[in-house]
Amino acid sequence: MALPLLNTVILLSSGATVTWAHDGFFTEYSRDVSNGLTYTIVYGLFFTAFQKFEYDNATFSINDSVYGSIFYMTTGFHGLHVFVGTVFLIVCLLRHNYGHFAVEHHIGFICAV
């Protein structure tokens, strides 16, 4: 129960840090955008690593029961969602560092969020 709870805390924290980064655009604090995106990316990587650890140490498989099938299907799609979102946010951080975003022009970031 500890690992799923930890992953839930990580996901909630990543929501807070990505909101911090988004607010940084409107206050024009570039450091807030960079820090918020960096923390969110780290949270995404930790979540993905912990999910892999959970899969590796599970006492059941996808073939064991309906529970195993549903568990791996739902958590697998969610893990894929987090992984792809993390990659998008890495691209956004790089674009931000190269000055591609502005207060009135950051649709790529909005779409990634």
LOKE-824948 format. One record per residue (C-alpha): residue number from 1; residue in three letters; x, y, z. Coordinates in steps of 0.05 Angstrom, whole numbers, plus 32768, in hexadecimal, padded with zeros to 4 digits. Example, Ala and Ser with C-alpha at 12.3 -4.5 7.8 and 13.67 -1.06 7.14 Angstrom:
BEGIN
r n->1	res->ALA	x->80F6	y->7FA6	z->809C
r n->2	res->SER	x->8111	y->7FEB	z->808F
END
This chain:
BEGIN
r n->1	res->MET	x->8000	y->8000	z->8000
r n->2	res->ALA	x->803B	y->802F	z->800C
r n->3	res->LEU	x->8052	y->8032	z->7FC3
r n->4	res->PRO	x->800E	y->8043	z->7FA5
r n->5	res->LEU	x->8005	y->8078	z->7FDA
r n->6	res->LEU	x->804A	y->8094	z->7FCA
r n->7	res->ASN	x->8039	y->8096	z->7F80
r n->8	res->THR	x->7FF8	y->80BB	z->7F90
r n->9	res->VAL	x->801F	y->80EF	z->7FB8
r n->10	res->ILE	x->8050	y->80F6	z->7F7E
r n->11	res->LEU	x->8018	y->8101	z->7F4C
r n->12	res->LEU	x->7FF6	y->8135	z->7F78
r n->13	res->SER	x->8039	y->8158	z->7F83
r n->14	res->SER	x->8046	y->8159	z->7F38
r n->15	res->GLY	x->8004	y->817B	z->7F2E
r n->16	res->ALA	x->8019	y->81B2	z->7F5F
r n->17	res->THR	x->805D	y->81BB	z->7F3E
r n->18	res->VAL	x->8042	y->81BE	z->7EF7
r n->19	res->THR	x->8010	y->81F3	z->7F10
r n->20	res->TRP	x->804A	y->8219	z->7F2E
r n->21	res->ALA	x->806D	y->8217	z->7EEB
r n->22	res->HIS	x->802F	y->822E	z->7EC7
r n->23	res->ASP	x->8026	y->8269	z->7EF7
r n->24	res->GLY	x->806E	y->827B	z->7EE9
r n->25	res->PHE	x->805B	y->828C	z->7EA1
r n->26	res->PHE	x->8028	y->82C0	z->7EB8
r n->27	res->THR	x->8055	y->82DF	z->7EED
r n->28	res->GLU	x->808F	y->82DD	z->7EBC
r n->29	res->TYR	x->80BC	y->82B9	z->7EED
r n->30	res->SER	x->80E6	y->828D	z->7EC1
r n->31	res->ARG	x->8106	y->826B	z->7EFC
r n->32	res->ASP	x->80C1	y->8254	z->7F15
r n->33	res->VAL	x->80B2	y->8236	z->7ED1
r n->34	res->SER	x->80F4	y->8211	z->7ECF
r n->35	res->ASN	x->80F1	y->81F9	z->7F17
r n->36	res->GLY	x->80A8	y->81E4	z->7F11
r n->37	res->LEU	x->80B4	y->81BD	z->7ED1
r n->38	res->THR	x->80F3	y->819D	z->7EED
r n->39	res->TYR	x->80D0	y->8185	z->7F2C
r n->40	res->THR	x->8095	y->816C	z->7F03
r n->41	res->ILE	x->80C4	y->8145	z->7ED5
r n->42	res->VAL	x->80E8	y->8127	z->7F11
r n->43	res->TYR	x->80A5	y->8112	z->7F2F
r n->44	res->GLY	x->8091	y->80F2	z->7EED
r n->45	res->LEU	x->80D2	y->80CB	z->7EEA
r n->46	res->PHE	x->80CA	y->80B4	z->7F32
r n->47	res->PHE	x->8082	y->809F	z->7F26
r n->48	res->THR	x->8097	y->8076	z->7EE9
r n->49	res->ALA	x->80D1	y->8055	z->7F0E
r n->50	res->PHE	x->80A4	y->8044	z->7F4A
r n->51	res->GLN	x->806F	y->8028	z->7F1C
r n->52	res->LYS	x->80A3	y->7FFB	z->7EFB
r n->53	res->PHE	x->80BB	y->7FE5	z->7F40
r n->54	res->GLU	x->8073	y->7FD5	z->7F52
r n->55	res->TYR	x->806B	y->7FAC	z->7F13
r n->56	res->ASP	x->80AC	y->7F86	z->7F1F
r n->57	res->ASN	x->8098	y->7F74	z->7F66
r n->58	res->ALA	x->804E	y->7F65	z->7F5D
r n->59	res->THR	x->8037	y->7F21	z->7F76
r n->60	res->PHE	x->8007	y->7F19	z->7F3C
r n->61	res->SER	x->800B	y->7F1F	z->7EF0
r n->62	res->ILE	x->7FDE	y->7F36	z->7EB9
r n->63	res->ASN	x->7FCA	y->7EED	z->7EAC
r n->64	res->ASP	x->7FB7	y->7EDC	z->7EF3
r n->65	res->SER	x->7F71	y->7EF8	z->7EF8
r n->66	res->VAL	x->7F42	y->7F2F	z->7EE3
r n->67	res->TYR	x->7F61	y->7F5A	z->7F1A
r n->68	res->GLY	x->7FA6	y->7F51	z->7EFC
r n->69	res->SER	x->7F8D	y->7F61	z->7EB6
r n->70	res->ILE	x->7F68	y->7FA0	z->7ECC
r n->71	res->PHE	x->7FA1	y->7FB6	z->7EFA
r n->72	res->TYR	x->7FD6	y->7FB2	z->7EC4
r n->73	res->MET	x->7FAA	y->7FD0	z->7E8E
r n->74	res->THR	x->7F94	y->800D	z->7EB7
r n->75	res->THR	x->7FD6	y->801A	z->7ED9
r n->76	res->GLY	x->7FFC	y->800D	z->7E99
r n->77	res->PHE	x->7FD3	y->8040	z->7E72
r n->78	res->HIS	x->7FDB	y->8072	z->7EAA
r n->79	res->GLY	x->8026	y->8064	z->7EAD
r n->80	res->LEU	x->802A	y->8070	z->7E62
r n->81	res->HIS	x->8004	y->80B1	z->7E6B
r n->82	res->VAL	x->8035	y->80C8	z->7EA0
r n->83	res->PHE	x->8071	y->80B3	z->7E77
r n->84	res->VAL	x->805A	y->80D8	z->7E38
r n->85	res->GLY	x->8047	y->8115	z->7E62
r n->86	res->THR	x->808D	y->8115	z->7E81
r n->87	res->VAL	x->80AC	y->8113	z->7E3B
r n->88	res->PHE	x->8080	y->814D	z->7E26
r n->89	res->LEU	x->8094	y->8175	z->7E63
r n->90	res->ILE	x->80DE	y->8167	z->7E55
r n->91	res->VAL	x->80D3	y->8185	z->7E10
r n->92	res->CYS	x->80AF	y->81C0	z->7E2F
r n->93	res->LEU	x->80E9	y->81CC	z->7E60
r n->94	res->LEU	x->811A	y->81CB	z->7E26
r n->95	res->ARG	x->80EF	y->81FB	z->7DFE
r n->96	res->HIS	x->80E8	y->8229	z->7E3A
r n->97	res->ASN	x->8133	y->822A	z->7E43
r n->98	res->TYR	x->813B	y->823D	z->7DFA
r n->99	res->GLY	x->8109	y->8276	z->7E01
r n->100	res->HIS	x->80D2	y->8258	z->7DD6
r n->101	res->PHE	x->809A	y->826A	z->7E07
r n->102	res->ALA	x->807D	y->82AD	z->7E1D
r n->103	res->VAL	x->8043	y->82C4	z->7E48
r n->104	res->GLU	x->8016	y->82C9	z->7E0C
r n->105	res->HIS	x->8033	y->828F	z->7DE6
r n->106	res->HIS	x->803C	y->824D	z->7E0B
r n->107	res->ILE	x->8008	y->821F	z->7DEB
r n->108	res->GLY	x->8039	y->81E5	z->7DE7
r n->109	res->PHE	x->8040	y->81E7	z->7E33
r n->110	res->ILE	x->7FF5	y->81EB	z->7E3C
r n->111	res->CYS	x->7FEB	y->81AE	z->7E10
r n->112	res->ALA	x->8021	y->8187	z->7E35
r n->113	res->VAL	x->8001	y->8197	z->7E78
END
